[in-house]
Amino acid sequence: MRGEMSVIVRTIARITYALILVFGFYVILHGHLTPGGGFQGGAVVASGFALLPVAFGAAAAKRYLNPSLMRHLEEVGSLAFLALGFLGIGISFFYNVLANSGSLFGAAVPFGPNSGILNSAGTLPFMNWAVGLKVMTGLMTIVLVLLIGAGKEGKD
Amino acid sequence: MKKAAVFAAFVFVAAFLLFAAGRLHPFGEPSAPAMDDYFLAHSQAETGANNVVTAIVFDYRGFDTLGEATVLFAAILGVVAVFRGPREDER
């Protein structure tokens, strides 16, 4: 197929694709505990997606990834992030209403280095998810739209 | 002549950078650490996040992150607008 790379690249891409996605989602989900966060994890996941068109060609990638769906998911992420900022509008914009509340993501954290409590940090995990969704779909939109634009240029 | 000029420029820039490297602020000793110390002492209790960077980015400086997200959104909007091309029915 046109735009496909060698069998070595395709085999390595098949193996590393899942690992990259898992690592990216780990960085997003543990953004409030470990280095990284929504933006970094989203960029990792987007680079994993970008492996598809690099290794298998633009046509194969376009079959699995829909740029219009990506663009709408990016808007959903943006609006979710804005809505989470408005959650604390009673006190101040971006006030963390869920932190230390005892409910969802409301566990108190001991001071100093600790092994990390996943159920902590209030609205920060939700913001990480929103920004992660936004960044991964946004960067993927850019890659796909550029690919489609390059494909049109080649045909004419 | 040209080689000598390039060499002189290289020596000048290298001497400048080496001089600046020698005069760098000592690492780990910020001159105004009040805000850093506040974040390190209070961010875990106030936001419940172990990752102080995330606490600052999404909580203390959440408005800043909103602007950054807007920049990314505008960049994607620009790329889509430029590379989308005409609609199928407009060709």
Interface residues (C-beta under 8 A of the other chain):
Chain A: G31 H32 L33 T34 P35 G37 F39 R71 E74 S78 F81 L82 G85 F93 F94 N96 A99 N100 F105 G106 A107 A108 V109 P110 F111 G112 N114 G116 I117 S120 A121 G122 T123 L124 M127 N128 V131 K134 V135 G138 T141 I142 V145 L146 I148 G149 K152
Chain B: Q44 A45 E46 T47 G48 A49 N50 N51 V53 T54 A55 V57 F58 D59 G62 F63 T65 L66 E68 A69 L72 F73 A75 I76 V79 V80 F83 R84 G85
